[in-house]
């Protein structure tokens, strides 16, 4: 049975939503091939109208649908237990929950302000008016985020210290091989990579090598996605 | 009554005898004043092992020469000597696989390693300014001048590099987890009534997990819990300053943790 993922769509074929990337990597990890990807835009949620809610990602598996990237990861782990593990145990699942909350702290304030203008520019043009109005309520004028991203990235990079220390000791957050913990953090980097040219991580940082390893997974699946950065 | 052949009884005796020792940082009155040492203490209990706790003061580090380095904690298990708190808990998981697991497999271990590093790089650094002057009071009087001089120099100059801070001397002042600070130990602690509001925000990842489940590791505690408990044990050993508000989910978790292993935590230091 082919599964279907409804994910956020952007300008041309840019698919940058960090939560959708968590799910995309989880689907690849669970070897759920082939699967279909359907873009959903801010202005028109009708493709997921059947769920009677507005959030992507939505995974459809047979006659079931699941929304929220965390719920999807748990669904895949519990229903496809014979496939490679995303969590491996309750402790692994709990650790992923912690890391997800840590990532949330890093996003706002943090990465969101660094890439806010880039995010605007990578929207489907028909989504821009809606998005500007929605985001400016929270962030003020979008144009104020055009400059200064490099300096903000310098400060943000420092906050990654726990991740840096861990990845200096082991190749993946999941240990010797990747787990859902890796995809949670990677979603943030892939979001930025898809829409922005800001140098978030320096080449000599252990995090840089880890991101390269995750980009290489599944025959370079994430690396092949349309992106603003190399 | 069971009669044992001599050789067998000898072996049994050796098995019952305490062959594990943990060397920990000690202060005035043998108070155990290192967050890093509390992590393996709880991990050893989790593994249901009987062990001896040996306090080492700052000026007694030469007693660790057998371990080939000068930092606590150090674990001695029969012929095996291990230093570094992470290396110790990894060793326990490897050496005692039939006892309750600390990590729950490879991915669990990987994630626990991150939480361990988060404890060192975020939590401990954020906590330090809440009670560093109180901690000074719990250092052995003969070592207080040394403690003050080294801490004030280190935290003033940002020379808190990885090498000088591995294990009991904790994290670098990076990442805005406490802001830059300096001056005397008294100065560092002076703004704790406002700093604690930031500290409570830094703890948000713990809170997020604990509103969903009783322990960081799930329905029962494991290493992720012991790692985060370490700084709370350090705090209650040296200070009465209230880090948590009563209605914080972390408060109830800490109480559950302090009840473990016959109230090991509640029986140590000041009440919380």
Interface residues (C-beta under 8 A of the other chain):
Chain A: X85 X86 X87 X88 X89 X90 X91 X92 X93 X94 X95 X96 X97 X98 X99 X100 X101 X102 X104 X105 X155 X158 X159 X160 X161 X162 X163 X165 X166 X169 X170 X172 X173 X174 X175 X176 X177 X179 X180 X181
Chain B: X101 X103 X104 X105 X106 X107 X108 X109 X110 X111 X112 X113 X114 X115 X117 X118 X120 X121 X122 X171 X172 X174 X175 X176 X177 X204 X205 X206 X207 X208 X209 X212 X213 X215 X216 X217 X218 X219 X222 X224
